[in-house]
Amino acid sequence: MTFYDAMRTHPWRRLEGEIESRGSHDVDRALSSSALGLDGLVSLLSPAADPYLEELAQRAQALTEQRFGRVIGLYAPLYLSNSCTNSCVYCSFNADNPIDRLTLTPDQAESEALYLHEQGFRHVLLVSGEDRRVVSMEYLREVVGRLRGLFDSISIEIYPMDTDEYGELAGYGVDGLIIYQETYNRERYDEVHRAGRKKDFRWRLETPERGGAAGFRRIGIGALLGLSAWRMESLYLALHARHLMRLYWRSHITISFPRLRPAVGGYTPPCPVTDRDLVHMMTALRLFLPDAGLLLSTRESPRLRDHMIPLGVTSMSAGSKTDPGGYTQDSACEGQFQVSDHRTPRRVAEKIKEKGYEPVWKDWDSAFIP
Ligand code: SF4
């Protein structure tokens, strides 16, 4: 059974009704249970749990320290291309937006990589719009081949592929896959993805499973927060992550929490997520998924990111640019979205240390592969 089938056993409206009906006694029961199940998570994500935020935070902190220690992994995105064949209303790279399009040459990608390497990064995330005409398998093989000597871990966040293609990329040295469903709400998904292959909800939803079948060591999922009700997105994210953990237990499953940021097109999020909501969501998910990696990007402000360091986060991006060539090239072009944390990677690492945590630039070596 894929997660597409599993999702149908948890209809949106039924879960929504359950979340709304929970009271404080349900929250107390969930917090006193020794193993938090789906029913308990529904209670912890419900409006009735809003006054319990401090307790959720304390428990999330203790559990994260127990499972991961006091460490925060650091990584950086490297944007290869802003060319895209899809029309997502919330994104600057939307094919309908009249922006300059740029795809880095392998030489330019290598310059960007050298810059990030000098900053200290040993984990890089290759990002692009969804356009396999320019970011082809051949192009990826060339780029990954050049970067392999610089980074111990190379992840991708590009267009969804089939299992064979992922297997090929794994053979070149890619070890991680990030793919956001954007929203688990079918109607909203259809509404905001106006054209292109991305309209196919099921193809996208089953992408992490194809990555797992191909043997990626790290698989990341996420919902674009602001598109639909955050409590519901949290529930489906939790179910999705648990499904992947059971099927692909050799892979480390991570969850990202990207909140919508201003972008070309001026899309206004229909369901804004406050800082408090975000903390609620992350801490509740930590209690349900003690072993999941939780990622927080530079979409968030320095203040919030610093605050979240002890509360369940395991990895952060730093010093990010969201346009291709943004680190080293003169030709400025449109970024995918505006970042909020403009601190240098060194400054972010110092802040992590000030909070009593260890910044980790390298958490993997291919020599670990048996
Ligand atoms: S979100 Fe991704 S697929 Fe959609 S327009 Fe932006 S780059 Fe393209």
Residues whose N, C-alpha, C, O or C-beta is under 5 A from the ligand:
A	BS01	SF4	C84 N86 S87 C88 C91 F93 N94 A95 S128 G129 E130
